[in-house]
């Protein structure tokens, strides 16, 4: 219980200090990351032993997923009308390859996480990153009105 209170306090301190910045100022990545960790840990109600096992698995998966998404984004950025059919076909083939890898990675991620948290928590996790982003956006929007 004591650890839970510490995590909740860390969350509010990190979020509060992150939100305190004005528009145009750059967010402190470390504070934002700490707020995200606290947000997810709190929302999933992770026990300290679970959190210790959860975050390394999550971070490896998230890093791989972000890398794949960046690569897919790069494949679609070029609006070159001179792109040959062969190059276009190769880009689409690479996109599908990346998507297949992402599915395999996510299945492994779920399998690994199921040894740490429940399947219900895994389903909750799916929307928490978006919820955190919306939370940050709303908070900044409200701060900008002040």
C-alpha positions as CSV (number, residue, x, y, z in Angstrom):
1,X,0.0,0.0,0.0
2,X,2.8,2.4,0.8
3,X,4.4,1.8,-2.6
4,X,1.1,2.5,-4.3
5,X,0.8,5.8,-2.5
6,X,4.4,6.7,-3.5
7,X,3.6,5.8,-7.2
8,X,0.4,7.9,-7.1
9,X,2.3,10.9,-5.6
10,X,5.1,10.5,-8.2
11,X,2.4,10.6,-10.9
12,X,0.8,13.8,-9.6
13,X,4.2,15.5,-9.1
14,X,5.4,14.5,-12.6
15,X,2.1,15.5,-14.3
16,X,1.9,18.7,-12.4
17,X,5.4,19.8,-13.2
18,X,5.0,18.7,-16.9
19,X,1.8,20.7,-17.2
20,X,3.2,23.8,-15.6
21,X,5.1,24.6,-18.7
22,X,3.7,27.2,-21.1
23,X,3.0,26.9,-24.8
24,X,6.1,27.3,-26.9
25,X,8.3,25.8,-24.3
26,X,9.6,22.3,-24.9
27,X,8.3,19.6,-22.6
28,X,10.9,17.9,-20.5
29,X,11.0,14.4,-22.0
30,X,12.0,12.8,-18.7
31,X,9.1,14.4,-16.8
32,X,6.7,13.4,-19.5
33,X,8.0,9.8,-19.5
34,X,7.7,9.7,-15.7
35,X,4.2,10.9,-15.9
36,X,3.3,8.3,-18.6
37,X,4.9,5.5,-16.4
38,X,2.9,6.7,-13.4
39,X,-0.3,7.1,-15.4
40,X,-0.1,3.6,-16.8
41,X,1.1,2.0,-13.5
42,X,-1.8,3.7,-11.6
43,X,-4.5,2.9,-14.2
44,X,-3.5,-0.8,-14.4
45,X,-3.1,-0.9,-10.7
46,X,0.3,-2.6,-11.0
47,X,1.8,-3.9,-7.8
48,X,5.5,-3.0,-7.3
49,X,6.6,-6.6,-8.2
50,X,4.4,-6.5,-11.3
51,X,5.7,-3.0,-12.4
52,X,9.3,-4.3,-12.0
53,X,8.6,-7.0,-14.5
54,X,6.1,-5.1,-16.7
55,X,8.2,-2.1,-17.7
56,X,11.1,-3.9,-19.3
57,X,8.8,-5.9,-21.4
58,X,6.7,-2.9,-22.3
59,X,9.7,-0.7,-23.1
60,X,11.2,-3.3,-25.5
61,X,7.9,-3.8,-27.3
62,X,7.1,-0.1,-27.5
63,X,10.6,0.8,-28.8
64,X,10.3,-1.9,-31.5
65,X,6.8,-0.7,-32.4
66,X,7.8,2.9,-32.7
67,X,10.7,2.0,-34.9
68,X,8.4,0.0,-37.2
69,X,5.9,2.9,-37.3
70,X,8.6,5.3,-38.2
71,X,9.8,3.1,-41.0
72,X,6.3,2.7,-42.4
73,X,5.9,6.5,-42.2
74,X,9.1,6.9,-44.2
75,X,7.8,4.5,-46.8
76,X,4.7,6.6,-47.4
77,X,6.3,10.1,-47.3
78,X,7.6,10.2,-50.8
79,X,5.1,11.7,-53.2
80,X,7.4,11.2,-56.1
81,X,5.4,10.9,-59.2
82,X,8.5,9.5,-60.9
83,X,8.4,6.5,-58.7
84,X,8.7,3.4,-60.8
85,X,6.1,0.6,-60.5
86,X,8.8,-1.7,-59.3
87,X,9.8,0.7,-56.5
88,X,6.1,1.3,-55.5
89,X,5.6,-2.5,-55.4
90,X,8.7,-2.9,-53.3
91,X,7.5,-0.3,-50.9
92,X,4.2,-1.9,-50.5
93,X,5.8,-5.3,-50.0
94,X,8.0,-3.8,-47.3
95,X,5.0,-2.2,-45.6
96,X,3.2,-5.5,-45.4
97,X,6.4,-7.2,-44.1
98,X,6.6,-4.6,-41.3
99,X,2.9,-5.0,-40.5
100,X,3.3,-8.8,-40.3
101,X,6.3,-8.3,-38.0
102,X,4.3,-5.9,-35.8
103,X,1.6,-8.6,-35.4
104,X,4.1,-11.3,-34.5
105,X,5.8,-8.8,-32.0
106,X,2.5,-7.9,-30.4
107,X,1.5,-11.6,-30.0
108,X,4.8,-12.2,-28.3
109,X,4.3,-9.1,-26.2
110,X,0.9,-10.3,-25.0
111,X,2.2,-13.8,-24.3
112,X,5.1,-12.3,-22.2
113,X,2.9,-9.9,-20.4
114,X,0.4,-12.6,-19.6
115,X,3.0,-14.0,-17.2
116,X,3.0,-10.6,-15.3
117,X,-0.5,-9.1,-15.6
118,X,-4.0,-10.4,-16.4
119,X,-5.5,-10.4,-19.9
120,X,-8.0,-7.8,-18.7
121,X,-5.1,-5.5,-17.8
122,X,-3.5,-6.2,-21.2
123,X,-6.8,-5.1,-22.9
124,X,-6.9,-2.0,-20.7
125,X,-3.3,-1.2,-21.7
126,X,-4.3,-1.0,-25.3
127,X,-6.1,2.3,-24.8
128,X,-4.0,3.8,-22.1
129,X,-1.3,5.4,-24.3
130,X,-4.0,7.2,-26.3
131,X,-5.8,8.2,-23.1
132,X,-2.6,9.6,-21.7
133,X,-2.0,11.6,-24.9
134,X,-5.5,13.0,-24.8
135,X,-5.1,13.8,-21.1
136,X,-1.9,15.7,-21.8
137,X,-3.5,17.5,-24.8
138,X,-6.6,18.5,-22.8
139,X,-4.4,19.7,-19.9
140,X,-2.3,21.8,-22.2
141,X,-5.3,23.2,-24.0
142,X,-6.8,24.2,-20.6
143,X,-3.5,25.8,-19.6
144,X,-3.3,27.7,-22.8
145,X,-6.7,29.3,-22.0
146,X,-5.5,30.7,-18.7
